[in-house]
C-alpha cells in the first residue's frame, strides 16, 4: 500500500507542484461499513497550494479528481480533500 500512496504523491506533485502534500489512509475508520472493500482505500489529501487557493473549491476538487481518475476507478473508494 505504501507504494500506492507514493504513486499518488508523485502524480499530484508532478501535476500540481504543491508547497505541501499529506496523504492519510483512513480506511480503518470504515472497516465496519456494510459496503467496505479491503481492496479500496478511503484517503484524505491535505494540499497546500497557492494555485489551488485561487480556485473555487469545486474547481480544485474537479482538478484533483481528473488527475487521479484511473486511481479512483481502481483503488480509491473515497477521497477527502483539504486545501490550505
C-alpha positions in Angstrom: 0.0 0.0 0.0 2.9 2.4 0.7 3.8 2.1 -3.0 0.3 3.2 -4.0 0.4 6.2 -1.7 3.8 7.2 -3.0 2.3 6.8 -6.6 -0.5 9.2 -5.6 2.0 11.7 -4.2 4.1 11.5 -7.3 1.1 12.1 -9.6 -0.1 15.1 -7.6 3.4 16.6 -7.2 4.0 16.2 -11.0 0.7 17.8 -12.0 0.3 20.5 -9.3 3.7 21.0 -7.7 2.1 21.9 -4.3 4.1 23.5 -1.5 3.0 20.7 0.8 1.1 17.4 0.4 0.0 14.9 3.0 -1.9 11.7 2.4 -3.7 10.0 5.2 -5.2 6.5 4.9 -8.5 6.5 6.8 -9.7 3.1 5.5 -9.6 1.6 9.0 -12.4 4.0 10.1 -14.7 2.4 7.5 -14.0 -1.2 8.1 -17.3 -1.9 9.7 -19.4 -0.4 6.9 -21.6 -2.8 5.0 -20.0 -1.9 1.7 -16.4 -1.9 2.9 -13.9 -3.4 0.5 -10.4 -4.0 1.8 -9.0 -3.6 -1.7 -10.3 0.0 -1.9 -9.0 3.0 0.2 -10.5 5.9 2.0 -7.9 8.7 1.7 -7.6 12.2 2.9 -5.4 14.6 1.0 -4.1 17.8 2.6 -2.7 20.0 -0.1 -1.1 23.4 0.4 -1.0 25.1 -3.0 -1.2 28.8 -4.0 -2.6 27.7 -7.4 -5.4 25.8 -5.8 -6.2 28.5 -3.3 -7.1 30.8 -6.1 -9.6 28.3 -7.5 -13.1 27.7 -6.2 -13.5 24.6 -4.0 -15.4 22.8 -6.8 -12.8 23.6 -9.4 -10.0 22.4 -7.2 -11.7 19.2 -6.4 -12.5 18.5 -10.0 -8.9 19.1 -10.9 -7.7 16.6 -8.3 -10.3 14.0 -9.4 -9.3 14.4 -13.0 -5.6 13.9 -12.1 -6.4 10.8 -10.1 -9.1 9.5 -12.4 -7.6 6.0 -13.0 -6.6 5.5 -9.4 -10.1 6.4 -8.3 -11.5 3.8 -10.6 -9.2 1.1 -9.5 -8.1 1.6 -5.9 -9.7 4.6 -4.2 -13.2 4.3 -2.7 -13.4 7.7 -1.0 -11.3 10.9 -1.3 -11.5 13.7 1.2 -9.7 16.8 0.1 -8.5 19.7 2.3 -6.9 22.7 0.5 -4.8 25.1 2.5 
